[in-house]
Amino acid sequence: MKVKKRVRLIQDAGKEAIFVQADVTKEADVKAIVDKAVGVFGQLDIAFNNAGVGGENPSLIEQTEAEYDRTMNVNVKGVWLSMKYEIAQMLKQGRGSIVNTASAYGVVAFPTFPLYTASKSAVIGLTKAAALQYAKAGIRINVVAPAVIETDMFEAATGGQDEAKAYMTGLHPIGRIGTPLEVANAVLFLSSDLASFTTGATLMVDGGFVAQ
């Protein structure tokens, strides 16, 4: 599993890391993640809510209730549950920073991803409301919104086909798709004190996609 490999790499570098397997659609699992992190590290300074699934069926009228439930449960309910327990802990500390992953498709619609677009729009709205509610409590909550990034989801969406990859690349004015590191750098910025006056914001990491 890739996550376990990353944990080993961090530990090999002399740092501390743990792996907790969980389903973000299940409240008990999400609570266990936060409890474990606080139990091991003593507090929760930063939380990055990045679990998500893509759309499978491009036709809205052919999409099933099961597809709707899966997309909304992971992409929206998972973020809500995560923030519920993260914020509860951060309130005890009087501080904290949360970053949620939305998408460029949560800012502008894409016709073949109606459920995915809806779910990522919901993440942005949920983030804004939570950011306002806890702004005076020392808790900052922001969103990072990538466009197409070189991930397993990208490979699955294109089927590994060069023509599909070229089409997706052409959607970005910068002339390429993004890398996971570029998204990670945006998350690090929003999480850090460099963004101490930033909350409720949506940071685009999209190569100019939504500026068109």
C-alpha positions in Angstrom: 0.0 0.0 0.0 1.4 3.4 -1.0 0.5 5.1 2.3 2.3 2.5 4.3 5.4 2.9 2.1 5.3 6.7 2.7 5.1 6.1 6.4 8.2 3.9 6.2 10.0 6.6 4.2 9.2 9.2 6.9 10.4 6.9 9.6 13.6 6.0 7.7 14.3 9.8 7.6 14.2 9.8 11.4 10.8 11.4 11.7 7.6 10.0 13.4 4.6 8.9 11.3 1.7 6.5 11.8 -0.8 4.8 9.6 -4.5 4.4 10.6 -6.8 2.6 8.2 -10.2 4.1 8.0 -13.4 4.7 5.9 -14.1 8.4 5.9 -17.8 7.7 5.4 -18.0 6.0 8.8 -18.2 8.4 11.8 -16.5 5.9 14.2 -13.5 5.5 11.8 -13.0 9.2 11.5 -13.2 9.8 15.2 -10.6 7.0 15.7 -8.2 8.8 13.3 -8.3 12.0 15.3 -8.1 10.2 18.6 -5.1 8.2 17.4 -3.3 11.3 16.1 -3.9 13.1 19.4 -2.9 10.1 21.4 0.4 9.7 19.6 1.4 13.3 19.0 -0.4 15.1 21.8 -2.4 17.5 19.6 -3.7 18.2 16.1 -2.1 21.2 14.5 -2.9 20.6 10.8 -5.5 18.4 9.1 -5.6 17.8 5.3 -8.8 16.1 4.1 -7.9 14.6 0.8 -10.0 11.4 0.4 -12.1 11.5 -2.7 -13.6 9.6 -5.6 -14.2 10.6 -9.2 -17.3 10.2 -11.4 -17.8 7.0 -13.4 -20.9 7.6 -15.6 -21.0 10.9 -17.6 -24.7 10.8 -18.3 -26.8 12.4 -15.5 -30.0 10.6 -16.5 -28.2 7.2 -16.4 -26.4 7.7 -13.1 -27.7 5.5 -10.3 -28.6 6.2 -6.7 -25.7 4.1 -5.7 -23.3 6.3 -7.7 -24.8 9.4 -6.1 -24.4 7.9 -2.6 -20.8 6.8 -3.2 -19.8 10.2 -4.6 -21.5 12.3 -2.0 -20.6 10.0 1.0 -16.9 10.1 0.3 -16.4 13.6 -1.2 -18.9 15.5 1.1 -19.8 13.5 4.1 -16.2 12.4 4.5 -15.1 16.1 4.7 -17.9 17.0 7.0 -17.2 14.1 9.4 -13.4 14.9 9.3 -13.9 18.5 10.1 -16.4 17.6 12.9 -13.8 15.8 14.9 -10.8 17.9 13.8 -12.5 21.1 14.8 -13.6 19.7 18.2 -10.0 18.9 19.0 -8.7 22.2 17.7 -11.2 24.1 19.9 -9.6 22.5 22.9 -6.2 23.8 21.7 -7.5 27.2 20.7 -5.8 26.9 17.3 -5.4 24.8 14.2 -5.4 24.7 10.4 -7.6 22.6 8.1 -7.2 22.2 4.3 -9.9 20.4 2.3 -9.5 19.2 -1.3 -12.1 20.4 -3.7 -11.5 20.7 -7.5 -11.5 23.2 -10.3 -14.7 21.3 -11.2 -16.2 22.6 -8.0 -15.6 26.2 -9.3 -16.6 25.8 -12.9 -18.9 23.0 -14.1 -17.8 20.2 -16.4 -20.7 18.6 -18.4 -19.6 15.0 -18.1 -19.0 15.1 -14.3 -22.3 16.3 -12.8 -22.1 14.4 -9.5 -18.4 15.1 -9.1 -19.0 18.8 -9.8 -21.8 18.9 -7.3 -19.8 17.2 -4.6 -16.7 19.4 -5.0 -19.0 22.6 -5.1 -20.4 21.3 -1.8 -16.9 21.0 -0.3 -16.2 24.6 -1.1 -19.4 25.8 0.4 -18.9 23.6 3.5 -15.4 25.0 3.9 -16.5 28.6 3.7 -19.3 28.2 6.3 -17.0 26.3 8.7 -14.3 28.9 8.2 -16.7 31.7 9.2 -18.1 29.8 12.1 -14.7 29.2 13.7 -12.7 32.2 12.5 -12.6 33.8 16.0 -11.6 30.5 17.6 -8.1 30.5 16.0 -9.0 27.8 13.5 -8.3 28.5 9.8 -10.1 26.4 7.2 -9.3 26.6 3.5 -9.7 24.7 0.2 -7.2 23.7 -2.4 -8.8 23.2 -5.8 -6.6 21.4 -8.4 -7.4 20.9 -12.0 -6.1 17.7 -13.7 -3.2 16.2 -11.8 -0.9 13.3 -12.6 -2.5 10.7 -10.3 -4.1 7.2 -10.5 -7.4 8.9 -11.0 -6.1 10.7 -14.0 -4.8 7.4 -15.5 -8.2 5.8 -14.8 -10.1 8.7 -16.4 -8.0 8.6 -19.6 -7.6 4.8 -19.7 -3.9 5.5 -20.3 -4.7 6.6 -23.9 -2.4 9.3 -25.4 -5.3 11.0 -27.2 -7.3 11.4 -24.0 -4.3 12.6 -22.1 -3.5 15.2 -24.9 -7.1 16.4 -24.7 -6.9 16.8 -20.9 -3.6 18.6 -21.2 -5.0 21.0 -23.8 -7.6 22.2 -21.3 -4.9 24.0 -19.3 -3.5 27.3 -20.6 -0.2 26.6 -18.9 0.2 23.7 -21.5 0.5 20.7 -19.2 -1.2 19.0 -16.3 -0.2 19.4 -12.7 1.9 17.3 -10.4 1.0 16.0 -6.9 4.0 18.0 -5.5 2.5 21.2 -6.8 -0.7 20.5 -4.9 1.2 19.5 -1.8 3.1 22.8 -1.9 -0.2 24.7 -2.0 -1.5 22.7 1.0 1.7 23.4 2.9 1.3 27.1 2.3 -2.3 27.1 3.5 -1.4 25.0 6.5 1.5 27.2 7.6 1.7 30.5 9.4 2.6 32.1 6.0 -1.2 32.0 5.4 -2.1 33.2 8.9 -4.6 35.8 7.5 -6.2 33.4 5.1 -9.4 31.5 5.9 -12.4 30.5 3.9 -10.3 30.8 0.7 -10.2 28.6 -2.4 -6.6 28.3 -3.7 -6.6 27.3 -7.4 -3.8 24.9 -8.5 -5.1 24.6 -12.0 -2.7 25.9 -14.6 -5.1 28.7 -15.5 -8.1 26.3 -16.1 -10.8 28.5 -14.4 -9.4 31.7 -15.7 -10.5 30.9 -19.2 
